[in-house]
Amino acid sequence: MSIIINECIFEDVKTLQEISYNTFHETFSHMNSEKNMNAYLENAFNTKRLEEEISNPYSTFFLIYCNEVLAGYLKVNVNGAQTEDMEEEALEIERIYIKKEFQKNGLGKDLLNKALKVAKDQNKKKIWLGVWENNVVAIHFYHKMGFVKTGTHSFYMGDEQQTDFIMMKTIE
Protein backbone atom coordinates (compact mmCIF):
# COMPACT_ATOMS: atom_id res chain seq x y z
CA MET A 1 0.00 0.00 0.00
CA SER A 2 1.50 3.31 -1.14
CA ILE A 3 0.70 6.32 1.10
CA ILE A 4 1.45 9.91 0.12
CA ILE A 5 0.57 13.01 2.14
CA ASN A 6 0.77 16.32 0.28
CA GLU A 7 0.20 19.82 1.53
CA CYS A 8 -2.94 21.25 -0.02
CA ILE A 9 -2.37 24.39 -2.10
CA PHE A 10 -4.78 27.04 -3.35
CA GLU A 11 -5.19 25.26 -6.71
CA ASP A 12 -6.45 22.18 -4.83
CA VAL A 13 -9.58 23.94 -3.54
CA LYS A 14 -12.03 21.92 -5.68
CA THR A 15 -10.38 18.65 -4.65
CA LEU A 16 -10.50 19.77 -1.02
CA GLN A 17 -14.15 20.73 -1.36
CA GLU A 18 -15.04 17.35 -2.83
CA ILE A 19 -13.25 15.32 -0.15
CA SER A 20 -14.67 17.58 2.59
CA TYR A 21 -18.28 17.16 1.42
CA ASN A 22 -17.84 13.44 0.85
CA THR A 23 -16.21 12.50 4.13
CA PHE A 24 -18.31 14.75 6.35
CA HIS A 25 -21.55 13.59 4.74
CA GLU A 26 -20.74 9.89 4.94
CA THR A 27 -19.56 10.24 8.55
CA PHE A 28 -22.46 12.24 9.99
CA SER A 29 -25.49 12.28 7.66
CA HIS A 30 -27.11 9.23 9.30
CA MET A 31 -27.04 11.00 12.70
CA ASN A 32 -28.34 14.42 11.63
CA SER A 33 -31.31 15.83 9.76
CA GLU A 34 -30.92 16.40 6.03
CA LYS A 35 -31.76 20.09 6.54
CA ASN A 36 -29.02 20.61 9.12
CA MET A 37 -26.51 18.53 7.17
CA ASN A 38 -27.08 20.53 3.99
CA ALA A 39 -26.87 23.86 5.86
CA TYR A 40 -23.58 22.83 7.45
CA LEU A 41 -22.05 21.54 4.21
CA GLU A 42 -22.97 24.71 2.32
CA ASN A 43 -21.58 26.96 5.04
CA ALA A 44 -18.41 25.07 5.97
CA PHE A 45 -17.28 23.85 2.57
CA ASN A 46 -18.28 26.51 0.06
CA THR A 47 -15.52 27.56 -2.34
CA LYS A 48 -15.05 31.05 -0.92
CA ARG A 49 -14.69 29.79 2.64
CA LEU A 50 -12.23 27.05 1.69
CA GLU A 51 -10.16 29.54 -0.33
CA GLU A 52 -10.00 31.79 2.73
CA GLU A 53 -8.98 28.86 4.96
CA ILE A 54 -6.27 27.67 2.55
CA SER A 55 -4.94 31.25 2.34
CA ASN A 56 -4.73 31.63 6.12
CA PRO A 57 -1.04 31.45 7.10
CA TYR A 58 -1.99 29.82 10.42
CA SER A 59 -3.95 26.94 8.84
CA THR A 60 -2.60 24.07 6.78
CA PHE A 61 -4.44 21.33 4.92
CA PHE A 62 -2.95 17.99 3.88
CA LEU A 63 -4.40 15.50 1.40
CA ILE A 64 -3.68 11.80 1.90
CA TYR A 65 -3.53 9.41 -1.05
CA CYS A 66 -3.63 5.63 -0.85
CA ASN A 67 -2.35 3.90 -3.98
CA GLU A 68 -2.71 7.25 -5.78
CA VAL A 69 -6.41 7.60 -4.84
CA LEU A 70 -7.50 10.50 -2.63
CA ALA A 71 -8.47 8.91 0.69
CA GLY A 72 -8.85 11.78 3.14
CA TYR A 73 -7.50 15.00 4.55
CA LEU A 74 -6.25 16.85 7.59
CA LYS A 75 -6.54 20.49 8.66
CA VAL A 76 -4.35 21.92 11.42
CA ASN A 77 -4.45 25.39 12.99
CA VAL A 78 -2.07 27.39 15.14
CA ASN A 79 -2.19 30.77 16.82
CA GLY A 80 -5.27 32.85 15.92
CA ALA A 81 -6.68 30.26 13.50
CA GLN A 82 -7.55 27.89 16.35
CA THR A 83 -11.28 27.53 16.94
CA GLU A 84 -10.82 27.91 20.69
CA ASP A 85 -8.62 30.33 22.58
CA MET A 86 -5.68 28.05 23.35
CA GLU A 87 -2.15 28.83 24.35
CA GLU A 88 0.47 29.82 21.77
CA GLU A 89 2.14 26.47 22.46
CA ALA A 90 -0.85 24.48 21.11
CA LEU A 91 -1.75 23.15 17.66
CA GLU A 92 -5.33 22.25 16.79
CA ILE A 93 -6.43 19.39 14.58
CA GLU A 94 -9.63 20.96 13.25
CA ARG A 95 -10.46 18.26 10.72
CA ILE A 96 -9.22 14.74 10.16
CA TYR A 97 -11.35 12.64 7.82
CA ILE A 98 -10.84 9.41 5.91
CA LYS A 99 -13.28 8.03 3.32
CA LYS A 100 -15.09 4.99 4.71
CA GLU A 101 -13.62 2.70 2.05
CA PHE A 102 -10.11 3.54 3.31
CA GLN A 103 -10.78 3.35 7.05
CA LYS A 104 -9.12 0.67 9.19
CA ASN A 105 -5.92 0.91 7.12
CA GLY A 106 -3.93 3.17 9.45
CA LEU A 107 -4.49 6.35 7.43
CA GLY A 108 -6.02 8.20 10.40
CA LYS A 109 -2.89 7.39 12.37
CA ASP A 110 -0.75 8.59 9.43
CA LEU A 111 -2.58 11.94 9.42
CA LEU A 112 -2.37 12.22 13.20
CA ASN A 113 1.37 11.59 13.00
CA LYS A 114 1.62 14.28 10.32
CA ALA A 115 -0.13 16.72 12.68
CA LEU A 116 2.29 15.76 15.47
CA LYS A 117 5.25 16.37 13.16
CA VAL A 118 3.90 19.81 12.21
CA ALA A 119 3.42 20.60 15.91
CA LYS A 120 6.96 19.50 16.79
CA ASP A 121 8.43 21.42 13.84
CA GLN A 122 6.71 24.55 15.19
CA ASN A 123 7.85 23.86 18.78
CA LYS A 124 4.30 23.30 20.05
CA LYS A 125 3.90 21.55 23.40
CA LYS A 126 0.28 20.39 23.04
CA ILE A 127 -2.01 19.15 20.32
CA TRP A 128 -5.79 19.26 20.69
CA LEU A 129 -9.04 18.68 18.84
CA GLY A 130 -12.79 18.74 19.22
CA VAL A 131 -14.71 15.51 18.61
CA TRP A 132 -18.49 15.10 18.69
CA GLU A 133 -19.62 13.36 21.87
CA ASN A 134 -21.60 10.84 19.76
CA ASN A 135 -18.63 9.90 17.55
CA VAL A 136 -17.66 6.94 19.72
CA VAL A 137 -15.29 5.39 17.16
CA ALA A 138 -13.24 8.61 16.88
CA ILE A 139 -13.19 9.15 20.65
CA HIS A 140 -11.86 5.61 21.13
CA PHE A 141 -9.20 6.21 18.46
CA TYR A 142 -8.03 9.46 20.07
CA HIS A 143 -7.89 7.84 23.53
CA LYS A 144 -5.79 5.05 22.04
CA MET A 145 -3.47 7.69 20.55
CA GLY A 146 -2.90 9.31 23.94
CA PHE A 147 -5.48 12.11 23.95
CA VAL A 148 -7.45 12.89 27.11
CA LYS A 149 -10.72 14.78 27.48
CA THR A 150 -10.09 18.23 28.96
CA GLY A 151 -13.43 19.97 28.37
CA THR A 152 -16.29 20.58 25.96
CA HIS A 153 -17.44 23.20 23.49
CA SER A 154 -20.49 23.79 21.34
CA PHE A 155 -20.63 22.85 17.69
CA TYR A 156 -23.50 23.90 15.44
CA MET A 157 -24.89 21.53 12.84
CA GLY A 158 -27.27 23.84 11.03
CA ASP A 159 -29.57 25.13 13.76
CA GLU A 160 -28.82 22.30 16.20
CA GLN A 161 -26.34 22.85 19.02
CA GLN A 162 -24.19 19.78 19.64
CA THR A 163 -21.42 19.10 22.14
CA ASP A 164 -17.84 18.34 21.19
CA PHE A 165 -15.35 16.92 23.65
CA ILE A 166 -12.08 18.81 23.68
CA MET A 167 -9.27 16.27 23.77
CA MET A 168 -5.62 17.12 24.26
CA LYS A 169 -2.25 15.42 24.13
CA THR A 170 1.04 16.70 25.49
CA ILE A 171 3.85 16.41 22.97
CA GLU A 172 6.98 14.75 24.28
FIKOLZA-1660 file (N, C-alpha, C; in steps of 0.1 Angstrom, whole numbers, plus 5000, padded with zeros to 4 digits):
% residues 172
   i   px   py   pz ch aa at
   1 5008 4988 5000  A  M  N
   1 5000 5000 5000  A  M CA
   1 5009 5012 5000  A  M  C
   2 5007 5021 4990  A  S  N
   2 5015 5033 4989  A  S CA
   2 5007 5045 4995  A  S  C
   3 5013 5052 5004  A  I  N
   3 5007 5063 5011  A  I CA
   3 5015 5076 5008  A  I  C
   4 5008 5086 5004  A  I  N
   4 5014 5099 5001  A  I CA
   4 5006 5110 5008  A  I  C
   5 5013 5119 5015  A  I  N
   5 5006 5130 5021  A  I CA
   5 5012 5143 5016  A  I  C
   6 5003 5151 5009  A  N  N
   6 5008 5163 5003  A  N CA
   6 5001 5175 5009  A  N  C
   7 5008 5186 5011  A  E  N
   7 5002 5198 5015  A  E CA
   7 4992 5203 5005  A  E  C
   8 4981 5207 5009  A  C  N
   8 4971 5213 5000  A  C CA
   8 4974 5227 4996  A  C  C
   9 4974 5230 4983  A  I  N
   9 4976 5244 4979  A  I CA
   9 4963 5250 4973  A  I  C
  10 4964 5263 4971  A  F  N
  10 4952 5270 4967  A  F CA
  10 4946 5264 4954  A  F  C
  11 4954 5259 4945  A  E  N
  11 4948 5253 4933  A  E CA
  11 4941 5239 4936  A  E  C
  12 4942 5234 4948  A  D  N
  12 4935 5222 4952  A  D CA
  12 4922 5224 4958  A  D  C
  13 4916 5236 4957  A  V  N
  13 4904 5239 4965  A  V CA
  13 4892 5231 4960  A  V  C
  14 4891 5228 4948  A  K  N
  14 4880 5219 4943  A  K CA
  14 4881 5205 4948  A  K  C
  15 4893 5200 4948  A  T  N
  15 4896 5187 4954  A  T CA
  15 4893 5186 4969  A  T  C
  16 4898 5197 4975  A  L  N
  16 4895 5198 4990  A  L CA
  16 4880 5198 4993  A  L  C
  17 4873 5206 4985  A  Q  N
  17 4858 5207 4986  A  Q CA
  17 4852 5194 4985  A  Q  C
  18 4856 5186 4974  A  E  N
  18 4850 5173 4972  A  E CA
  18 4852 5164 4983  A  E  C
  19 4864 5163 4988  A  I  N
  19 4867 5153 4998  A  I CA
  19 4861 5158 5012  A  I  C
  20 4860 5171 5014  A  S  N
  20 4853 5176 5026  A  S CA
  20 4839 5172 5026  A  S  C
  21 4831 5175 5015  A  Y  N
  21 4817 5172 5014  A  Y CA
  21 4815 5157 5016  A  Y  C
  22 4823 5149 5009  A  N  N
  22 4822 5134 5009  A  N CA
  22 4824 5128 5022  A  N  C
  23 4835 5131 5029  A  T  N
  23 4838 5125 5041  A  T CA
  23 4829 5130 5053  A  T  C
  24 4826 5143 5053  A  F  N
  24 4817 5148 5064  A  F CA
  24 4803 5142 5062  A  F  C
  25 4798 5141 5050  A  H  N
  25 4784 5136 5047  A  H CA
  25 4784 5121 5051  A  H  C
  26 4793 5113 5047  A  E  N
  26 4793 5099 5049  A  E CA
  26 4795 5096 5064  A  E  C
  27 4802 5105 5071  A  T  N
  27 4804 5102 5086  A  T CA
  27 4792 5106 5094  A  T  C
  28 4785 5117 5091  A  F  N
  28 4775 5122 5100  A  F CA
  28 4761 5123 5095  A  F  C
  29 4759 5121 5082  A  S  N
  29 4745 5123 5077  A  S CA
  29 4735 5114 5083  A  S  C
  30 4739 5102 5087  A  H  N
  30 4729 5092 5093  A  H CA
  30 4725 5096 5107  A  H  C
  31 4732 5106 5113  A  M  N
  31 4730 5110 5127  A  M CA
  31 4724 5124 5128  A  M  C
  32 4721 5130 5116  A  N  N
  32 4717 5144 5116  A  N CA
  32 4706 5146 5106  A  N  C
  33 4697 5156 5107  A  S  N
  33 4687 5158 5098  A  S CA
  33 4693 5163 5084  A  S  C
  34 4686 5160 5074  A  E  N
  34 4691 5164 5060  A  E CA
  34 4692 5179 5060  A  E  C
  35 4682 5186 5065  A  K  N
  35 4682 5201 5065  A  K CA
  35 4695 5206 5072  A  K  C
  36 4698 5201 5084  A  N  N
  36 4710 5206 5091  A  N CA
  36 4723 5202 5084  A  N  C
  37 4723 5190 5079  A  M  N
  37 4735 5185 5072  A  M CA
  37 4738 5194 5060  A  M  C
  38 4727 5197 5052  A  N  N
  38 4729 5205 5040  A  N CA
  38 4733 5220 5044  A  N  C
  39 4728 5225 5054  A  A  N
  39 4731 5239 5059  A  A CA
  39 4746 5239 5063  A  A  C
  40 4750 5229 5070  A  Y  N
  40 4764 5228 5075  A  Y CA
  40 4774 5227 5063  A  Y  C
  41 4771 5218 5054  A  L  N
  41 4779 5215 5042  A  L CA
  41 4781 5228 5034  A  L  C
  42 4770 5235 5031  A  E  N
  42 4770 5247 5023  A  E CA
  42 4778 5258 5030  A  E  C
  43 4777 5259 5043  A  N  N
  43 4784 5270 5050  A  N CA
  43 4799 5266 5052  A  N  C
  44 4802 5254 5056  A  A  N
  44 4816 5251 5060  A  A CA
  44 4825 5248 5048  A  A  C
  45 4819 5243 5037  A  F  N
  45 4827 5239 5026  A  F CA
  45 4824 5246 5013  A  F  C
  46 4819 5258 5013  A  N  N
  46 4817 5265 5001  A  N CA
  46 4831 5270 4996  A  N  C
  47 4832 5272 4983  A  T  N
  47 4845 5276 4977  A  T CA
  47 4851 5288 4983  A  T  C
  48 4844 5298 4985  A  K  N
  48 4850 5310 4991  A  K CA
  48 4856 5308 5005  A  K  C
  49 4848 5301 5013  A  R  N
  49 4853 5298 5026  A  R CA
  49 4866 5289 5026  A  R  C
  50 4866 5279 5018  A  L  N
  50 4878 5271 5017  A  L CA
  50 4890 5278 5011  A  L  C
  51 4887 5287 5002  A  E  N
  51 4898 5295 4997  A  E CA
  51 4904 5304 5008  A  E  C
  52 4895 5310 5016  A  E  N
  52 4900 5318 5027  A  E CA
  52 4908 5310 5037  A  E  C
  53 4903 5297 5040  A  E  N
  53 4910 5289 5050  A  E CA
  53 4924 5284 5044  A  E  C
  54 4924 5281 5031  A  I  N
  54 4937 5277 5025  A  I CA
  54 4947 5288 5026  A  I  C
  55 4942 5301 5024  A  S  N
  55 4951 5312 5023  A  S CA
  55 4955 5317 5037  A  S  C
  56 4949 5312 5048  A  N  N
  56 4953 5316 5061  A  N CA
  56 4967 5311 5065  A  N  C
  57 4976 5319 5068  A  P  N
  57 4990 5314 5071  A  P CA
  57 4991 5306 5084  A  P  C
  58 4980 5306 5092  A  Y  N
  58 4980 5298 5104  A  Y CA
  58 4972 5285 5103  A  Y  C
  59 4968 5282 5091  A  S  N
  59 4960 5269 5088  A  S CA
  59 4968 5262 5077  A  S  C
  60 4968 5249 5078  A  T  N
  60 4974 5241 5068  A  T CA
  60 4965 5228 5066  A  T  C
  61 4963 5225 5053  A  F  N
  61 4956 5213 5049  A  F CA
  61 4965 5203 5043  A  F  C
  62 4963 5191 5045  A  F  N
  62 4970 5180 5039  A  F CA
  62 4961 5170 5033  A  F  C
  63 4964 5165 5021  A  L  N
  63 4956 5155 5014  A  L CA
  63 4964 5142 5015  A  L  C
  64 4957 5131 5018  A  I  N
  64 4963 5118 5019  A  I CA
  64 4958 5109 5008  A  I  C
  65 4968 5103 5001  A  Y  N
  65 4965 5094 4989  A  Y CA
  65 4969 5080 4993  A  Y  C
  66 4961 5070 4990  A  C  N
  66 4964 5056 4992  A  C CA
  66 4964 5050 4978  A  C  C
  67 4975 5045 4974  A  N  N
  67 4976 5039 4960  A  N CA
  67 4972 5049 4950  A  N  C
  68 4976 5061 4951  A  E  N
  68 4973 5073 4942  A  E CA
  68 4958 5077 4942  A  E  C
  69 4950 5072 4951  A  V  N
  69 4936 5076 4952  A  V CA
  69 4934 5085 4964  A  V  C
  70 4927 5096 4962  A  L  N
  70 4925 5105 4974  A  L CA
  70 4917 5098 4984  A  L  C
  71 4922 5097 4996  A  A  N
  71 4915 5089 5007  A  A CA
  71 4910 5098 5019  A  A  C
  72 4916 5110 5020  A  G  N
  72 4911 5118 5031  A  G CA
  72 4920 5130 5032  A  G  C
  73 4918 5138 5044  A  Y  N
  73 4925 5150 5045  A  Y CA
  73 4926 5154 5060  A  Y  C
  74 4935 5163 5063  A  L  N
  74 4938 5169 5076  A  L CA
  74 4938 5184 5075  A  L  C
  75 4933 5190 5085  A  K  N
  75 4935 5205 5087  A  K CA
  75 4940 5208 5101  A  K  C
  76 4951 5215 5101  A  V  N
  76 4956 5219 5114  A  V CA
  76 4957 5234 5115  A  V  C
  77 4955 5239 5127  A  N  N
  77 4955 5254 5130  A  N CA
  77 4965 5257 5141  A  N  C
  78 4971 5269 5140  A  V  N
  78 4979 5274 5151  A  V CA
  78 4975 5288 5154  A  V  C
  79 4980 5294 5165  A  N  N
  79 4978 5308 5168  A  N CA
  79 4963 5312 5167  A  N  C
  80 4961 5323 5160  A  G  N
  80 4947 5329 5159  A  G CA
  80 4938 5321 5151  A  G  C
  81 4942 5311 5143  A  A  N
  81 4933 5303 5135  A  A CA
  81 4926 5292 5143  A  A  C
  82 4931 5289 5155  A  Q  N
  82 4925 5279 5163  A  Q CA
  82 4910 5283 5167  A  Q  C
  83 4901 5273 5167  A  T  N
  83 4887 5275 5169  A  T CA
  83 4884 5278 5184  A  T  C
  84 4893 5276 5193  A  E  N
  84 4892 5279 5207  A  E CA
  84 4904 5287 5211  A  E  C
  85 4903 5295 5221  A  D  N
  85 4914 5303 5226  A  D CA
  85 4923 5294 5234  A  D  C
  86 4933 5289 5227  A  M  N
  86 4943 5281 5234  A  M CA
  86 4956 5288 5234  A  M  C
  87 4965 5282 5242  A  E  N
  87 4979 5288 5244  A  E CA
  87 4986 5289 5230  A  E  C
  88 4996 5297 5230  A  E  N
  88 5005 5298 5218  A  E CA
  88 5012 5285 5215  A  E  C
  89 5014 5277 5226  A  E  N
  89 5021 5265 5225  A  E CA
  89 5013 5253 5220  A  E  C
  90 5001 5256 5215  A  A  N
  90 4992 5245 5211  A  A CA
  90 4989 5245 5196  A  A  C
  91 4987 5233 5191  A  L  N
  91 4982 5232 5177  A  L CA
  91 4969 5224 5177  A  L  C
  92 4960 5229 5169  A  E  N
  92 4947 5223 5168  A  E CA
  92 4946 5214 5155  A  E  C
  93 4940 5202 5157  A  I  N
  93 4936 5194 5146  A  I CA
  93 4921 5198 5144  A  I  C
  94 4918 5206 5134  A  E  N
  94 4904 5210 5133  A  E CA
  94 4896 5199 5125  A  E  C
  95 4902 5193 5115  A  R  N
  95 4895 5183 5107  A  R CA
  95 4905 5171 5104  A  R  C
  96 4900 5159 5106  A  I  N
  96 4908 5147 5102  A  I CA
  96 4897 5137 5097  A  I  C
  97 4897 5135 5084  A  Y  N
  97 4886 5126 5078  A  Y CA
  97 4893 5117 5068  A  Y  C
  98 4888 5105 5069  A  I  N
  98 4892 5094 5059  A  I CA
  98 4879 5088 5053  A  I  C
  99 4879 5087 5040  A  K  N
  99 4867 5080 5033  A  K CA
  99 4865 5066 5039  A  K  C
 100 4852 5063 5041  A  K  N
 100 4849 5050 5047  A  K CA
 100 4856 5038 5041  A  K  C
 101 4857 5038 5027  A  E  N
 101 4864 5027 5021  A  E CA
 101 4879 5025 5024  A  E  C
 102 4885 5036 5030  A  F  N
 102 4899 5035 5033  A  F CA
 102 4901 5034 5048  A  F  C
 103 4891 5034 5056  A  Q  N
 103 4892 5033 5071  A  Q CA
 103 4897 5020 5075  A  Q  C
 104 4903 5019 5086  A  K  N
 104 4909 5007 5092  A  K CA
 104 4922 5002 5085  A  K  C
 105 4928 5012 5078  A  N  N
 105 4941 5009 5071  A  N CA
 105 4952 5017 5077  A  N  C
 106 4950 5024 5088  A  G  N
 106 4961 5032 5094  A  G CA
 106 4962 5046 5089  A  G  C
 107 4954 5050 5080  A  L  N
 107 4955 5063 5074  A  L CA
 107 4952 5075 5084  A  L  C
 108 4943 5072 5093  A  G  N
 108 4940 5082 5104  A  G CA
 108 4952 5084 5113  A  G  C
 109 4959 5073 5116  A  K  N
 109 4971 5074 5124  A  K CA
 109 4982 5081 5116  A  K  C
 110 4983 5079 5103  A  D  N
 110 4992 5086 5094  A  D CA
 110 4990 5101 5095  A  D  C
 111 4977 5105 5094  A  L  N
 111 4974 5119 5094  A  L CA
 111 4977 5125 5108  A  L  C
 112 4974 5118 5118  A  L  N
 112 4976 5122 5132  A  L CA
 112 4991 5124 5134  A  L  C
 113 4999 5115 5129  A  N  N
 113 5014 5116 5130  A  N CA
 113 5019 5128 5122  A  N  C
 114 5012 5131 5111  A  K  N
 114 5016 5143 5103  A  K CA
 114 5014 5155 5112  A  K  C
 115 5002 5156 5118  A  A  N
 115 4999 5167 5127  A  A CA
 115 5009 5169 5138  A  A  C
 116 5013 5157 5144  A  L  N
 116 5023 5158 5155  A  L CA
 116 5036 5163 5150  A  L  C
 117 5040 5159 5137  A  K  N
 117 5052 5164 5132  A  K CA
 117 5052 5179 5129  A  K  C
 118 5041 5184 5124  A  V  N
 118 5039 5198 5122  A  V CA
 118 5040 5205 5136  A  V  C
 119 5034 5200 5146  A  A  N
 119 5034 5206 5159  A  A CA
 119 5049 5206 5164  A  A  C
 120 5056 5195 5163  A  K  N
 120 5070 5195 5168  A  K CA
 120 5078 5205 5160  A  K  C
 121 5076 5205 5147  A  D  N
 121 5084 5214 5138  A  D CA
 121 5082 5229 5142  A  D  C
 122 5070 5232 5148  A  Q  N
 122 5067 5245 5152  A  Q CA
 122 5069 5247 5167  A  Q  C
 123 5075 5238 5173  A  N  N
 123 5078 5239 5188  A  N CA
 123 5066 5240 5197  A  N  C
 124 5055 5233 5193  A  K  N
 124 5043 5233 5201  A  K CA
 124 5045 5222 5211  A  K  C
 125 5038 5225 5223  A  K  N
 125 5039 5216 5234  A  K CA
 125 5027 5207 5236  A  K  C
 126 5016 5211 5229  A  K  N
 126 5003 5204 5230  A  K CA
 126 4996 5203 5217  A  K  C
 127 4988 5193 5215  A  I  N
 127 4980 5191 5203  A  I CA
 127 4966 5188 5208  A  I  C
 128 4956 5195 5202  A  W  N
 128 4942 5193 5207  A  W CA
 128 4932 5192 5195  A  W  C
 129 4920 5188 5198  A  L  N
 129 4910 5187 5188  A  L CA
 129 4896 5186 5195  A  L  C
 130 4886 5189 5188  A  G  N
 130 4872 5187 5192  A  G CA
 130 4866 5176 5185  A  G  C
 131 4859 5167 5192  A  V  N
 131 4853 5155 5186  A  V CA
 131 4839 5154 5192  A  V  C
 132 4829 5152 5183  A  W  N
 132 4815 5151 5187  A  W CA
 132 4813 5140 5197  A  W  C
 133 4806 5143 5208  A  E  N
 133 4804 5134 5219  A  E CA
 133 4797 5120 5214  A  E  C
 134 4790 5121 5203  A  N  N
 134 4784 5108 5198  A  N CA
 134 4793 5101 5188  A  N  C
 135 4805 5106 5185  A  N  N
 135 4814 5099 5176  A  N CA
 135 4823 5090 5183  A  N  C
 136 4817 5079 5188  A  V  N
 136 4823 5069 5197  A  V CA
 136 4836 5063 5191  A  V  C
 137 4836 5060 5178  A  V  N
 137 4847 5054 5172  A  V CA
 137 4859 5064 5172  A  V  C
 138 4857 5076 5169  A  A  N
 138 4868 5086 5169  A  A CA
 138 4873 5088 5183  A  A  C
 139 4864 5089 5193  A  I  N
 139 4868 5091 5206  A  I CA
 139 4877 5080 5211  A  I  C
 140 4873 5068 5208  A  H  N
 140 4881 5056 5211  A  H CA
 140 4895 5057 5205  A  H  C
 141 4895 5061 5192  A  F  N
 141 4908 5062 5185  A  F CA
 141 4917 5072 5191  A  F  C
 142 4911 5084 5195  A  Y  N
 142 4920 5095 5201  A  Y CA
 142 4925 5090 5215  A  Y  C
 143 4916 5084 5222  A  H  N
 143 4921 5078 5235  A  H CA
 143 4933 5069 5233  A  H  C
 144 4931 5060 5223  A  K  N
 144 4942 5050 5220  A  K CA
 144 4955 5058 5216  A  K  C
 145 4954 5069 5210  A  M  N
 145 4965 5077 5205  A  M CA
 145 4971 5086 5216  A  M  C
 146 4965 5085 5228  A  G  N
 146 4971 5093 5239  A  G CA
 146 4964 5106 5243  A  G  C
 147 4953 5109 5237  A  F  N
 147 4945 5121 5240  A  F CA
 147 4936 5119 5252  A  F  C
 148 4934 5129 5260  A  V  N
 148 4925 5129 5271  A  V CA
 148 4915 5140 5270  A  V  C
 149 4903 5138 5275  A  K  N
 149 4893 5148 5275  A  K CA
 149 4896 5159 5285  A  K  C
 150 4896 5171 5281  A  T  N
 150 4899 5182 5290  A  T CA
 150 4888 5192 5291  A  T  C
 151 4877 5190 5283  A  G  N
 151 4866 5200 5284  A  G CA
 151 4856 5197 5272  A  G  C
 152 4847 5207 5270  A  T  N
 152 4837 5206 5260  A  T CA
 152 4836 5220 5253  A  T  C
 153 4830 5220 5241  A  H  N
 153 4826 5232 5235  A  H CA
 153 4814 5229 5226  A  H  C
 154 4807 5239 5222  A  S  N
 154 4795 5238 5213  A  S CA
 154 4799 5238 5199  A  S  C
 155 4792 5230 5191  A  F  N
 155 4794 5229 5177  A  F CA
 155 4780 5229 5171  A  F  C
 156 4778 5237 5160  A  Y  N
 156 4765 5239 5154  A  Y CA
 156 4764 5232 5141  A  Y  C
 157 4754 5222 5141  A  M  N
 157 4751 5215 5128  A  M CA
 157 4738 5221 5124  A  M  C
 158 4739 5231 5114  A  G  N
 158 4727 5238 5110  A  G CA
 158 4722 5246 5122  A  G  C
 159 4710 5244 5126  A  D  N
 159 4704 5251 5138  A  D CA
 159 4705 5243 5150  A  D  C
 160 4711 5232 5150  A  E  N
 160 4712 5223 5162  A  E CA
 160 4725 5225 5169  A  E  C
 161 4725 5228 5182  A  Q  N
 161 4737 5229 5190  A  Q CA
 161 4741 5214 5195  A  Q  C
 162 4753 5211 5192  A  Q  N
 162 4758 5198 5196  A  Q CA
 162 4770 5200 5205  A  Q  C
 163 4774 5190 5212  A  T  N
 163 4786 5191 5221  A  T CA
 163 4798 5183 5216  A  T  C
 164 4809 5190 5215  A  D  N
 164 4822 5183 5212  A  D CA
 164 4830 5182 5225  A  D  C
 165 4837 5171 5226  A  F  N
 165 4847 5169 5236  A  F CA
 165 4859 5176 5231  A  F  C
 166 4866 5183 5240  A  I  N
 166 4879 5188 5237  A  I CA
 166 4889 5178 5242  A  I  C
 167 4898 5173 5234  A  M  N
 167 4907 5163 5238  A  M CA
 167 4921 5168 5235  A  M  C
 168 4930 5165 5244  A  M  N
 168 4944 5171 5243  A  M CA
 168 4954 5161 5245  A  M  C
 169 4966 5163 5239  A  K  N
 169 4977 5154 5241  A  K CA
 169 4990 5163 5243  A  K  C
 170 4998 5160 5253  A  T  N
 170 5010 5167 5255  A  T CA
 170 5021 5161 5246  A  T  C
 171 5028 5169 5239  A  I  N
 171 5038 5164 5230  A  I CA
 171 5052 5162 5237  A  I  C
 172 5057 5151 5236  A  E  N
 172 5070 5148 5243  A  E CA
 172 5082 5150 5234  A  E  C
% end
